[in-house]
Amino acid sequence: MKSKNLVFVVVFLHTLSVCFGWGADGHRIVAQIAVDMLSSGVMNTIDEYIGEEETLPDIAPLPDDYDHTPQGKWSAPCHFVNMPKGALNFSMSDCTGCCVVEAIMNYTQRLTTENNNGPQLCNFDQSDGVEPCALEFLVHFVGDVHQPLHVGYGYDEGGNDVQVTWYGEATNLHKVWDDEIIDQWDSDWQDAVSQLESIMQNEQSQVKYYASVTDPTIWADESFYYVRTTCYNFSTSEDDKFMKLHPEAFEKAVRQGTPALGDAYFNRNLPIVQQRLIAAGVRLAALLGRILGGGRFFV
């Protein structure tokens, strides 16, 4: 009976967690892109932290579960930054307490110190109240800062309070960017990685650019640009097109008084989601290469 209760708790926590950060698949995609770029030496060091039974994609989503535990709720603000309405750019003055940019800086320093002292095996058992190790947090937060609505407006909780319909199903804008666009594109995260790595092969100069931008304040500012320019762009012409393609779903959206998001919104924003996932994976590889491999990693 005790084991069944534990399974229920884990499933429940996972259900809650998908409203925060990239969804689990988004975080796995970012981590796998990084893994595929890293040298064998860096990966050997990572294995000293995570052991033989876990992979970097396995641990990447875990902080979203941790922040829903009583002992981990302190970490919830570390996944995002609330921007004021009317802001044009991100600056560190927007980061109060533990925001995602501050968290990346903090856990970069902590992982550097830990690595200098010798890698120690991480503890992934969230039931004992132990704080996740620096590597686990860093992998996750680098993903988070590249999801545009994690550098979103505080007044609507980064789009969590913006109700929309997605192909006729009620949801919120934040979840559309966390999960729905990725799922609509490819529900198999490993296949999604393959597609993104094909894009990377054809865009080597862009990949090198991503690797060269090492300042997380710039990563955050990039995300906020999309918040200001595209995330909230619910156009009438898009509604008209969606109505013709999905009349029943459109009528449902009208009844609910919410924006009707479908093909046009998806097609316009999928390339942005893909590039943000690529940028996060490349930058995670570069960051781990600097910390764990003396600056060496593959591009």
C-alpha positions as a Markdown table, in Angstrom:
| # | Residue | x | y | z |
|---|---|---|---|---|
| 1 | Met | 0.0 | 0.0 | 0.0 |
| 2 | Lys | 2.8 | 2.4 | 0.8 |
| 3 | Ser | 4.4 | 1.9 | -2.6 |
| 4 | Lys | 1.1 | 2.6 | -4.4 |
| 5 | Asn | 0.8 | 5.9 | -2.5 |
| 6 | Leu | 4.3 | 6.8 | -3.5 |
| 7 | Val | 3.4 | 6.1 | -7.2 |
| 8 | Phe | 0.3 | 8.3 | -6.8 |
| 9 | Val | 2.4 | 11.2 | -5.3 |
| 10 | Val | 4.9 | 11.0 | -8.1 |
| 11 | Val | 2.3 | 11.0 | -10.8 |
| 12 | Phe | 0.4 | 13.8 | -9.1 |
| 13 | Leu | 3.5 | 15.9 | -8.9 |
| 14 | His | 4.4 | 15.3 | -12.5 |
| 15 | Thr | 0.9 | 16.4 | -13.5 |
| 16 | Leu | 1.3 | 19.7 | -11.7 |
| 17 | Ser | 4.8 | 20.3 | -13.0 |
| 18 | Val | 3.8 | 20.5 | -16.7 |
| 19 | Cys | 2.5 | 24.0 | -16.2 |
| 20 | Phe | 6.0 | 25.3 | -15.4 |
| 21 | Gly | 9.1 | 25.7 | -17.7 |
| 22 | Trp | 9.2 | 23.8 | -20.9 |
| 23 | Gly | 7.2 | 20.7 | -20.4 |
| 24 | Ala | 9.1 | 17.6 | -19.6 |
| 25 | Asp | 9.7 | 16.8 | -23.3 |
| 26 | Gly | 11.1 | 20.3 | -23.9 |
| 27 | His | 13.6 | 19.9 | -21.1 |
| 28 | Arg | 14.6 | 16.5 | -22.4 |
| 29 | Ile | 15.1 | 17.9 | -25.9 |
| 30 | Val | 17.4 | 20.6 | -24.6 |
| 31 | Ala | 19.4 | 18.2 | -22.5 |
| 32 | Gln | 19.8 | 15.7 | -25.3 |
| 33 | Ile | 21.0 | 18.4 | -27.8 |
| 34 | Ala | 23.7 | 19.3 | -25.2 |
| 35 | Val | 24.7 | 15.6 | -24.6 |
| 36 | Asp | 25.1 | 15.1 | -28.4 |
| 37 | Met | 27.5 | 18.1 | -28.5 |
| 38 | Leu | 29.6 | 17.3 | -25.5 |
| 39 | Ser | 33.0 | 15.6 | -25.6 |
| 40 | Ser | 33.4 | 12.2 | -24.0 |
| 41 | Gly | 35.6 | 13.7 | -21.3 |
| 42 | Val | 32.8 | 16.1 | -20.2 |
| 43 | Met | 30.2 | 13.3 | -20.4 |
| 44 | Asn | 32.4 | 11.1 | -18.2 |
| 45 | Thr | 32.5 | 13.8 | -15.6 |
| 46 | Ile | 28.7 | 14.2 | -15.9 |
| 47 | Asp | 28.4 | 10.5 | -15.2 |
| 48 | Glu | 30.2 | 11.0 | -12.0 |
| 49 | Tyr | 27.5 | 13.3 | -10.9 |
| 50 | Ile | 24.4 | 11.4 | -12.1 |
| 51 | Gly | 25.6 | 7.8 | -12.1 |
| 52 | Glu | 25.0 | 5.0 | -14.6 |
| 53 | Glu | 21.3 | 4.7 | -14.2 |
| 54 | Glu | 20.3 | 8.2 | -15.1 |
| 55 | Thr | 20.9 | 10.4 | -18.2 |
| 56 | Leu | 20.9 | 14.1 | -18.5 |
| 57 | Pro | 17.5 | 14.1 | -20.3 |
| 58 | Asp | 16.2 | 12.0 | -17.4 |
| 59 | Ile | 17.1 | 14.5 | -14.7 |
| 60 | Ala | 16.3 | 17.7 | -16.8 |
| 61 | Pro | 12.6 | 17.9 | -15.8 |
| 62 | Leu | 13.0 | 17.0 | -12.2 |
| 63 | Pro | 13.2 | 20.5 | -10.6 |
| 64 | Asp | 9.6 | 21.1 | -11.8 |
| 65 | Asp | 8.6 | 18.3 | -9.4 |
| 66 | Tyr | 10.8 | 19.5 | -6.6 |
| 67 | Asp | 9.2 | 22.9 | -6.5 |
| 68 | His | 5.8 | 21.3 | -5.9 |
| 69 | Thr | 7.1 | 19.5 | -2.7 |
| 70 | Pro | 6.8 | 21.2 | 0.7 |
| 71 | Gln | 10.5 | 21.3 | 1.1 |
| 72 | Gly | 11.1 | 22.6 | -2.5 |
| 73 | Lys | 8.5 | 25.3 | -2.8 |
| 74 | Trp | 11.2 | 27.9 | -2.1 |
| 75 | Ser | 12.6 | 27.2 | -5.5 |
| 76 | Ala | 9.5 | 28.0 | -7.6 |
| 77 | Pro | 10.5 | 31.7 | -8.3 |
| 78 | Cys | 13.8 | 30.5 | -9.6 |
| 79 | His | 12.2 | 29.2 | -12.8 |
| 80 | Phe | 11.1 | 32.6 | -14.2 |
| 81 | Val | 11.4 | 36.3 | -14.0 |
| 82 | Asn | 8.4 | 38.6 | -13.8 |
| 83 | Met | 8.7 | 41.6 | -16.2 |
| 84 | Pro | 6.8 | 44.8 | -15.6 |
| 85 | Lys | 4.2 | 45.9 | -18.1 |
| 86 | Gly | 5.7 | 48.3 | -20.5 |
| 87 | Ala | 9.2 | 47.1 | -20.2 |
| 88 | Leu | 11.3 | 47.0 | -23.4 |
| 89 | Asn | 14.3 | 44.9 | -22.3 |
| 90 | Phe | 15.3 | 42.6 | -19.5 |
| 91 | Ser | 17.8 | 43.9 | -16.9 |
| 92 | Met | 19.0 | 42.5 | -13.6 |
| 93 | Ser | 16.9 | 45.1 | -11.8 |
| 94 | Asp | 13.9 | 43.1 | -12.9 |
| 95 | Cys | 15.3 | 40.1 | -11.0 |
| 96 | Thr | 14.1 | 40.2 | -7.4 |
| 97 | Gly | 15.0 | 37.3 | -5.2 |
| 98 | Cys | 15.7 | 34.1 | -7.0 |
| 99 | Cys | 14.7 | 34.6 | -10.6 |
| 100 | Val | 15.8 | 32.3 | -13.4 |
| 101 | Val | 18.8 | 34.5 | -14.5 |
| 102 | Glu | 20.1 | 34.8 | -10.9 |
| 103 | Ala | 19.6 | 31.0 | -10.5 |
| 104 | Ile | 21.7 | 30.3 | -13.6 |
| 105 | Met | 24.5 | 32.5 | -12.3 |
| 106 | Asn | 24.2 | 31.0 | -8.8 |
| 107 | Tyr | 24.3 | 27.3 | -9.9 |
| 108 | Thr | 27.0 | 28.0 | -12.4 |
| 109 | Gln | 29.2 | 29.1 | -9.6 |
| 110 | Arg | 28.1 | 26.3 | -7.3 |
| 111 | Leu | 28.8 | 23.6 | -10.0 |
| 112 | Thr | 32.2 | 25.2 | -10.7 |
| 113 | Thr | 33.1 | 25.0 | -7.0 |
| 114 | Glu | 31.8 | 21.5 | -6.6 |
| 115 | Asn | 33.8 | 20.4 | -9.7 |
| 116 | Asn | 37.0 | 21.9 | -8.4 |
| 117 | Asn | 36.5 | 20.0 | -5.2 |
| 118 | Gly | 35.8 | 16.7 | -7.0 |
| 119 | Pro | 32.5 | 15.5 | -8.4 |
| 120 | Gln | 30.0 | 13.9 | -6.0 |
| 121 | Leu | 27.1 | 11.7 | -6.9 |
| 122 | Cys | 23.8 | 13.6 | -7.0 |
| 123 | Asn | 20.8 | 12.6 | -4.9 |
| 124 | Phe | 17.7 | 12.4 | -7.0 |
| 125 | Asp | 15.3 | 11.2 | -4.2 |
| 126 | Gln | 13.0 | 14.1 | -3.7 |
| 127 | Ser | 11.2 | 12.5 | -0.8 |
| 128 | Asp | 14.0 | 13.1 | 1.7 |
| 129 | Gly | 14.0 | 16.9 | 1.3 |
| 130 | Val | 17.5 | 17.2 | -0.1 |
| 131 | Glu | 18.0 | 20.1 | -2.4 |
| 132 | Pro | 18.7 | 19.0 | -6.0 |
| 133 | Cys | 22.4 | 19.2 | -7.0 |
| 134 | Ala | 23.7 | 22.2 | -8.9 |
| 135 | Leu | 24.0 | 20.2 | -12.1 |
| 136 | Glu | 20.3 | 19.2 | -12.0 |
| 137 | Phe | 19.2 | 22.8 | -11.4 |
| 138 | Leu | 21.5 | 24.3 | -14.0 |
| 139 | Val | 20.4 | 21.9 | -16.8 |
| 140 | His | 16.8 | 22.8 | -16.0 |
| 141 | Phe | 17.1 | 26.6 | -15.6 |
| 142 | Val | 19.1 | 27.0 | -18.8 |
| 143 | Gly | 16.1 | 25.4 | -20.5 |
| 144 | Asp | 13.6 | 27.6 | -18.6 |
| 145 | Val | 15.2 | 30.9 | -19.6 |
| 146 | His | 14.8 | 30.1 | -23.3 |
| 147 | Gln | 11.0 | 29.5 | -23.0 |
| 148 | Pro | 9.8 | 33.0 | -23.9 |
| 149 | Leu | 7.0 | 33.2 | -21.3 |
| 150 | His | 9.5 | 32.4 | -18.5 |
| 151 | Val | 10.6 | 36.0 | -19.0 |
| 152 | Gly | 7.0 | 37.2 | -19.2 |
| 153 | Tyr | 4.7 | 39.7 | -17.5 |
| 154 | Gly | 4.0 | 39.3 | -13.8 |
| 155 | Tyr | 0.5 | 40.7 | -14.1 |
| 156 | Asp | -0.7 | 37.6 | -15.9 |
| 157 | Glu | 1.7 | 35.0 | -14.4 |
| 158 | Gly | 3.7 | 34.6 | -17.6 |
| 159 | Gly | 0.6 | 33.8 | -19.6 |
| 160 | Asn | -0.8 | 31.3 | -17.1 |
| 161 | Asp | -3.8 | 33.6 | -16.5 |
| 162 | Val | -4.4 | 34.0 | -20.3 |
| 163 | Gln | -7.1 | 31.5 | -21.2 |
| 164 | Val | -7.1 | 30.3 | -24.8 |
| 165 | Thr | -8.4 | 27.4 | -26.8 |
| 166 | Trp | -5.8 | 25.3 | -28.7 |
| 167 | Tyr | -7.4 | 23.5 | -31.5 |
| 168 | Gly | -10.7 | 23.7 | -29.7 |
| 169 | Glu | -9.4 | 22.6 | -26.3 |
| 170 | Ala | -9.4 | 25.0 | -23.3 |
| 171 | Thr | -5.9 | 25.7 | -21.9 |
| 172 | Asn | -3.7 | 28.7 | -21.2 |
| 173 | Leu | -1.1 | 30.6 | -23.2 |
| 174 | His | 1.8 | 29.5 | -21.0 |
| 175 | Lys | 1.0 | 25.8 | -21.5 |
| 176 | Val | 0.7 | 26.4 | -25.3 |
| 177 | Trp | 4.4 | 27.5 | -25.2 |
| 178 | Asp | 5.5 | 24.9 | -22.6 |
| 179 | Asp | 3.9 | 21.8 | -24.3 |
| 180 | Glu | 1.3 | 22.3 | -26.9 |
| 181 | Ile | 3.3 | 23.7 | -29.8 |
| 182 | Ile | 5.9 | 20.9 | -29.3 |
| 183 | Asp | 3.3 | 18.2 | -29.0 |
| 184 | Gln | 1.5 | 19.4 | -32.2 |
| 185 | Trp | 4.8 | 19.4 | -34.0 |
| 186 | Asp | 6.3 | 16.0 | -32.7 |
| 187 | Ser | 5.1 | 14.1 | -29.7 |
| 188 | Asp | 8.2 | 11.9 | -29.8 |
| 189 | Trp | 10.9 | 14.0 | -28.1 |
| 190 | Gln | 13.7 | 11.9 | -29.4 |
| 191 | Asp | 12.5 | 12.3 | -33.0 |
| 192 | Ala | 12.2 | 16.0 | -32.3 |
| 193 | Val | 15.9 | 16.1 | -31.3 |
| 194 | Ser | 16.8 | 14.4 | -34.6 |
| 195 | Gln | 14.8 | 17.0 | -36.5 |
| 196 | Leu | 16.4 | 19.9 | -34.6 |
| 197 | Glu | 19.9 | 18.5 | -35.1 |
| 198 | Ser | 19.2 | 18.3 | -38.8 |
| 199 | Ile | 18.3 | 22.0 | -38.7 |
| 200 | Met | 21.6 | 22.6 | -36.8 |
| 201 | Gln | 23.6 | 20.9 | -39.5 |
| 202 | Asn | 22.2 | 23.3 | -42.0 |
| 203 | Glu | 22.6 | 26.4 | -39.8 |
| 204 | Gln | 26.2 | 26.0 | -38.5 |
| 205 | Ser | 26.8 | 29.8 | -38.3 |
| 206 | Gln | 23.6 | 30.2 | -36.2 |
| 207 | Val | 24.8 | 27.4 | -33.9 |
| 208 | Lys | 28.2 | 29.1 | -33.4 |
| 209 | Tyr | 26.4 | 32.3 | -32.7 |
| 210 | Tyr | 24.3 | 30.7 | -30.0 |
| 211 | Ala | 27.5 | 29.2 | -28.4 |
| 212 | Ser | 29.2 | 32.5 | -28.5 |
| 213 | Val | 26.5 | 34.3 | -26.4 |
| 214 | Thr | 27.4 | 33.3 | -22.9 |
| 215 | Asp | 25.5 | 36.0 | -20.9 |
| 216 | Pro | 22.2 | 34.7 | -19.4 |
| 217 | Thr | 20.9 | 38.2 | -19.2 |
| 218 | Ile | 21.0 | 38.2 | -23.1 |
| 219 | Trp | 19.3 | 34.9 | -23.2 |
| 220 | Ala | 16.5 | 36.3 | -21.1 |
| 221 | Asp | 16.3 | 39.5 | -23.2 |
| 222 | Glu | 15.9 | 37.3 | -26.3 |
| 223 | Ser | 13.0 | 35.5 | -24.7 |
| 224 | Phe | 11.4 | 38.7 | -23.7 |
| 225 | Tyr | 11.6 | 40.0 | -27.3 |
| 226 | Tyr | 9.2 | 37.2 | -28.3 |
| 227 | Val | 6.9 | 38.0 | -25.4 |
| 228 | Arg | 6.6 | 41.5 | -26.7 |
| 229 | Thr | 6.3 | 40.7 | -30.4 |
| 230 | Thr | 4.6 | 37.3 | -31.0 |
| 231 | Cys | 3.3 | 35.4 | -28.0 |
| 232 | Tyr | 0.3 | 37.6 | -27.6 |
| 233 | Asn | -0.3 | 38.2 | -31.3 |
| 234 | Phe | -3.9 | 36.9 | -31.7 |
| 235 | Ser | -4.9 | 38.4 | -35.1 |
| 236 | Thr | -8.3 | 38.6 | -36.5 |
| 237 | Ser | -7.1 | 37.2 | -39.8 |
| 238 | Glu | -5.8 | 34.2 | -37.9 |
| 239 | Asp | -9.2 | 33.7 | -36.3 |
| 240 | Asp | -10.8 | 33.9 | -39.8 |
| 241 | Lys | -8.5 | 31.3 | -41.2 |
| 242 | Phe | -9.0 | 29.1 | -38.1 |
| 243 | Met | -12.8 | 29.4 | -38.4 |
| 244 | Lys | -12.7 | 28.1 | -41.9 |
| 245 | Leu | -10.5 | 25.1 | -41.1 |
| 246 | His | -12.1 | 24.2 | -37.7 |
| 247 | Pro | -15.5 | 25.8 | -37.4 |
| 248 | Glu | -16.6 | 23.7 | -34.4 |
| 249 | Ala | -13.5 | 24.6 | -32.5 |
| 250 | Phe | -13.8 | 28.2 | -33.4 |
| 251 | Glu | -17.4 | 28.4 | -32.2 |
| 252 | Lys | -16.4 | 26.8 | -28.9 |
| 253 | Ala | -13.7 | 29.5 | -28.5 |
| 254 | Val | -16.2 | 32.3 | -29.2 |
| 255 | Arg | -18.6 | 30.9 | -26.6 |
| 256 | Gln | -15.8 | 30.8 | -24.1 |
| 257 | Gly | -14.6 | 34.3 | -25.0 |
| 258 | Thr | -11.0 | 33.2 | -25.5 |
| 259 | Pro | -8.6 | 33.5 | -28.5 |
| 260 | Ala | -8.9 | 30.6 | -30.9 |
| 261 | Leu | -5.4 | 29.4 | -31.6 |
| 262 | Gly | -4.7 | 26.8 | -34.3 |
| 263 | Asp | -2.8 | 26.4 | -37.5 |
| 264 | Ala | -1.8 | 30.0 | -38.1 |
| 265 | Tyr | -0.5 | 30.5 | -34.6 |
| 266 | Phe | 1.3 | 27.1 | -34.7 |
| 267 | Asn | 2.9 | 27.7 | -38.0 |
| 268 | Arg | 4.0 | 31.2 | -37.1 |
| 269 | Asn | 5.6 | 30.2 | -33.8 |
| 270 | Leu | 6.9 | 26.7 | -34.3 |
| 271 | Pro | 10.2 | 28.0 | -35.9 |
| 272 | Ile | 10.6 | 30.2 | -32.8 |
| 273 | Val | 10.1 | 27.3 | -30.4 |
| 274 | Gln | 12.6 | 25.2 | -32.4 |
| 275 | Gln | 15.2 | 27.9 | -32.4 |
| 276 | Arg | 14.8 | 28.5 | -28.6 |
| 277 | Leu | 15.2 | 24.7 | -28.0 |
| 278 | Ile | 18.3 | 24.7 | -30.2 |
| 279 | Ala | 19.8 | 27.8 | -28.5 |
| 280 | Ala | 19.2 | 26.3 | -25.1 |
| 281 | Gly | 20.8 | 23.0 | -25.9 |
| 282 | Val | 23.8 | 24.6 | -27.6 |
| 283 | Arg | 24.3 | 27.1 | -24.7 |
| 284 | Leu | 23.9 | 24.3 | -22.1 |
| 285 | Ala | 26.6 | 22.3 | -23.9 |
| 286 | Ala | 28.9 | 25.4 | -24.0 |
| 287 | Leu | 28.3 | 26.1 | -20.3 |
| 288 | Leu | 28.9 | 22.6 | -19.1 |
| 289 | Gly | 32.0 | 22.4 | -21.4 |
| 290 | Arg | 33.4 | 25.5 | -19.7 |
| 291 | Ile | 32.7 | 24.2 | -16.2 |
| 292 | Leu | 33.5 | 20.5 | -16.6 |
| 293 | Gly | 35.8 | 20.3 | -19.5 |
| 294 | Gly | 38.1 | 23.3 | -19.5 |
| 295 | Gly | 36.1 | 25.0 | -22.2 |
| 296 | Arg | 36.2 | 22.0 | -24.6 |
| 297 | Phe | 33.0 | 20.8 | -26.3 |
| 298 | Phe | 31.9 | 19.9 | -29.8 |
| 299 | Val | 30.1 | 22.3 | -32.1 |
